[in-house]
Amino acid sequence: MGVAKATLAAHIWGMKYVLVLLALISPPVHAQTVPTSSVQMQLSFAPLVKEAVPAVVNIYARTIVPSSRTPLQSDPFFERFFQSPDATRPRVQNSLGSGVILSEDGIVVSNYHVVGMATDIRIVLADRREFSARVMLSDADSDLAILKIDDVADLPFLSLRDSDGVEVGELALAIGNPFGVGQTVSSGIVSGLARSGGMNGGGQGYFIQTDAPINPGNSGGALIDMQGDLIGINTSILTSSGGSNGIGFAIPANLVGAFMDQARSGATRFARPWAGLSGQAVDADMAAPLGLDRPGGIILSGLHPVSPFLAAGFRVGDVIIAVDGLDVHSPAEMIYRMSVAGLGKQAVITRLREGEQTDLVVRLIEAPEEPPRDTVILGDEELLPGLELSRINPAVLSELNLSLEVEGVAVMDVGPFGMRVGLRPGDVILGVNGQDVQSPDQVRKAFRGQRQAELSVQRGGQRLSLRFRI
């Protein structure tokens, strides 16, 4: 027993010696390197944050909001009640949020709902330097805006990761300026992918979901991975109380890259590829009859005569199951994939027809202005002056989100009197005084010299008859 105890003591002493030696030759755990293992992550996110935070900025935006003008203010009798100076005084609306520097020459991305309509934008870096910025390109539907800080160089920036490679369960950090308290970092994981639909931030489409706490002011901030690359732009939360419940949404980095490319090319609005089709997601009831072993894809219910999908060989009843080899499960996801591929390019669309899969090449084009929209704004001598009308073509259909089969004359702006008679932007005028109309000029001629009219109007799926006298 004495020999065994002596051997055990010697073994323990040897292990202590090895541990001490390893401690002397190993780098300290607080060394300023980016963590590369789960063990290091458990110790601290600080090195990663130190590298990423300088590229995330605070944004202070000011918007001049014109006073709302009611139709009564143009009425000779009621206008006397709107003579107060405050009735026509513009209001100043302030907002705060976050942004991410994407290039060393000062390109910054943020949310549309933070800066999209701003007249004055101030950007504050993590080192407290301040710059003014201008909007290069913005899009309300995607809730993204690209800004430019002029006359700067060597700014810190984040690299874009291919967000198609992001996986559920990855660690993620959200960096932003919640509630205006200053730069803040919160941690979590990627909770879900391919989240479609409209969220509370106003964006619509395709999102990365995270449980990293996101609050008001985080909008436009960075969602980064453990290599410090940008995987998404924080845009909104799902909440019933106004606070973060751990369900946040970020716009994928691949779409941010598409916005950046169009902004650098000189575009001022984001142009999406036009599909010229209508369809719906394939659910469990439809899957088996269509030859699918599980729900997925989009079944086509309509194709516009000049749709690039029709030209490529698609027809009603076909099922789109993938874009460039990536599965799609909703129209919003399909449009996202096409937007990431980019205008002027081609996409390989996988079609299912009668149980057989085929890959077809589709050109990615903007909605064509064919025939010309021939926009008309009615003059003061005409019925409903200021009313703006356009002939419906694919571009107008896309702009107003109208059904593919709609024809007629679209109301683009109601002017000062259109709302009074019941018109709304997006209405389609089918006829005037019992006569069908196909062009804005026909409406103008029907209105000329008249003091009253009867309009046949389509609004959504309803047909309305509007009678009025001016």
Secondary structure in CASP SS format (residue, H / E / C, confidence):
PFRMAT SS
TARGET T0000
AUTHOR 0000-0000-0000
METHOD secondary structure of the structure
MODEL  1
M C 1.00
G H 1.00
V H 1.00
A H 1.00
K H 1.00
A H 1.00
T H 1.00
L H 1.00
A H 1.00
A H 1.00
H H 1.00
I H 1.00
W H 1.00
G H 1.00
M H 1.00
K H 1.00
Y H 1.00
V H 1.00
L H 1.00
V H 1.00
L H 1.00
L H 1.00
A H 1.00
L H 1.00
I H 1.00
S C 1.00
P C 1.00
P C 1.00
V C 1.00
H C 1.00
A C 1.00
Q C 1.00
T C 1.00
V C 1.00
P C 1.00
T C 1.00
S C 1.00
S H 1.00
V H 1.00
Q H 1.00
M H 1.00
Q H 1.00
L H 1.00
S C 1.00
F C 1.00
A H 1.00
P H 1.00
L H 1.00
V H 1.00
K H 1.00
E H 1.00
A H 1.00
V H 1.00
P H 1.00
A H 1.00
V E 1.00
V E 1.00
N E 1.00
I E 1.00
Y E 1.00
A E 1.00
R E 1.00
T E 1.00
I E 1.00
V E 1.00
P C 1.00
S C 1.00
S C 1.00
R C 1.00
T C 1.00
P H 1.00
L H 1.00
Q H 1.00
S H 1.00
D C 1.00
P C 1.00
F C 1.00
F H 1.00
E H 1.00
R H 1.00
F H 1.00
F H 1.00
Q C 1.00
S C 1.00
P H 1.00
D H 1.00
A H 1.00
T C 1.00
R C 1.00
P C 1.00
R E 1.00
V E 1.00
Q E 1.00
N E 1.00
S E 1.00
L E 1.00
G E 1.00
S E 1.00
G E 1.00
V E 1.00
I E 1.00
L C 1.00
S C 1.00
E C 1.00
D C 1.00
G C 1.00
I E 1.00
V E 1.00
V E 1.00
S E 1.00
N C 1.00
Y H 1.00
H H 1.00
V H 1.00
V H 1.00
G C 1.00
M C 1.00
A C 1.00
T C 1.00
D E 1.00
I E 1.00
R E 1.00
I E 1.00
V E 1.00
L C 1.00
A C 1.00
D C 1.00
R C 1.00
R C 1.00
E E 1.00
F E 1.00
S E 1.00
A E 1.00
R E 1.00
V E 1.00
M E 1.00
L E 1.00
S E 1.00
D E 1.00
A C 1.00
D C 1.00
S C 1.00
D C 1.00
L E 1.00
A E 1.00
I E 1.00
L E 1.00
K E 1.00
I C 1.00
D C 1.00
D C 1.00
V C 1.00
A C 1.00
D C 1.00
L C 1.00
P C 1.00
F C 1.00
L C 1.00
S C 1.00
L E 1.00
R C 1.00
D C 1.00
S H 1.00
D H 1.00
G H 1.00
V C 1.00
E C 1.00
V C 1.00
G C 1.00
E C 1.00
L E 1.00
A E 1.00
L E 1.00
A E 1.00
I E 1.00
G E 1.00
N C 1.00
P H 1.00
F H 1.00
G H 1.00
V C 1.00
G C 1.00
Q C 1.00
T E 1.00
V E 1.00
S E 1.00
S E 1.00
G E 1.00
I E 1.00
V E 1.00
S E 1.00
G E 1.00
L E 1.00
A E 1.00
R E 1.00
S E 1.00
G E 1.00
G E 1.00
M C 1.00
N C 1.00
G C 1.00
G C 1.00
G C 1.00
Q E 1.00
G E 1.00
Y E 1.00
F E 1.00
I E 1.00
Q E 1.00
T E 1.00
D C 1.00
A C 1.00
P C 1.00
I C 1.00
N C 1.00
P C 1.00
G C 1.00
N C 1.00
S C 1.00
G C 1.00
G C 1.00
A E 1.00
L E 1.00
I E 1.00
D C 1.00
M C 1.00
Q C 1.00
G C 1.00
D C 1.00
L E 1.00
I E 1.00
G E 1.00
I E 1.00
N E 1.00
T E 1.00
S E 1.00
I E 1.00
L C 1.00
T C 1.00
S C 1.00
S C 1.00
G C 1.00
G C 1.00
S C 1.00
N C 1.00
G C 1.00
I C 1.00
G E 1.00
F E 1.00
A E 1.00
I E 1.00
P E 1.00
A H 1.00
N H 1.00
L H 1.00
V H 1.00
G H 1.00
A H 1.00
F H 1.00
M H 1.00
D H 1.00
Q H 1.00
A H 1.00
R H 1.00
S C 1.00
G C 1.00
A C 1.00
T C 1.00
R E 1.00
F C 1.00
A C 1.00
R C 1.00
P C 1.00
W C 1.00
A C 1.00
G C 1.00
L E 1.00
S E 1.00
G E 1.00
Q E 1.00
A E 1.00
V C 1.00
D C 1.00
A H 1.00
D H 1.00
M H 1.00
A H 1.00
A H 1.00
P H 1.00
L H 1.00
G C 1.00
L C 1.00
D C 1.00
R C 1.00
P C 1.00
G C 1.00
G C 1.00
I E 1.00
I E 1.00
L E 1.00
S E 1.00
G E 1.00
L E 1.00
H C 1.00
P C 1.00
V C 1.00
S C 1.00
P H 1.00
F H 1.00
L H 1.00
A H 1.00
A H 1.00
G C 1.00
F C 1.00
R C 1.00
V C 1.00
G C 1.00
D C 1.00
V E 1.00
I E 1.00
I E 1.00
A E 1.00
V E 1.00
D C 1.00
G C 1.00
L E 1.00
D E 1.00
V C 1.00
H C 1.00
S C 1.00
P H 1.00
A H 1.00
E H 1.00
M H 1.00
I H 1.00
Y H 1.00
R H 1.00
M H 1.00
S H 1.00
V H 1.00
A H 1.00
G C 1.00
L C 1.00
G C 1.00
K C 1.00
Q E 1.00
A E 1.00
V E 1.00
I E 1.00
T E 1.00
R E 1.00
L E 1.00
R E 1.00
E C 1.00
G C 1.00
E E 1.00
Q E 1.00
T E 1.00
D E 1.00
L E 1.00
V E 1.00
V E 1.00
R E 1.00
L C 1.00
I C 1.00
E C 1.00
A C 1.00
P C 1.00
E C 1.00
E C 1.00
P C 1.00
P C 1.00
R C 1.00
D C 1.00
T C 1.00
V E 1.00
I E 1.00
L C 1.00
G C 1.00
D C 1.00
E C 1.00
E C 1.00
L C 1.00
L C 1.00
P C 1.00
G C 1.00
L C 1.00
E E 1.00
L E 1.00
S E 1.00
R E 1.00
I C 1.00
N C 1.00
P H 1.00
A H 1.00
V H 1.00
L H 1.00
S H 1.00
E H 1.00
L H 1.00
N C 1.00
L C 1.00
S C 1.00
L C 1.00
E C 1.00
V C 1.00
E C 1.00
G C 1.00
V E 1.00
A E 1.00
V E 1.00
M E 1.00
D E 1.00
V C 1.00
G H 1.00
P H 1.00
F H 1.00
G H 1.00
M H 1.00
R H 1.00
V H 1.00
G C 1.00
L C 1.00
R C 1.00
P C 1.00
G C 1.00
D C 1.00
V E 1.00
I E 1.00
L E 1.00
G E 1.00
V E 1.00
N C 1.00
G C 1.00
Q E 1.00
D E 1.00
V C 1.00
Q C 1.00
S C 1.00
P H 1.00
D H 1.00
Q H 1.00
V H 1.00
R H 1.00
K H 1.00
A H 1.00
F H 1.00
R C 1.00
G C 1.00
Q C 1.00
R C 1.00
Q E 1.00
A E 1.00
E E 1.00
L E 1.00
S E 1.00
V E 1.00
Q E 1.00
R E 1.00
G C 1.00
G C 1.00
Q E 1.00
R E 1.00
L E 1.00
S E 1.00
L E 1.00
R E 1.00
F E 1.00
R E 1.00
I C 1.00
END
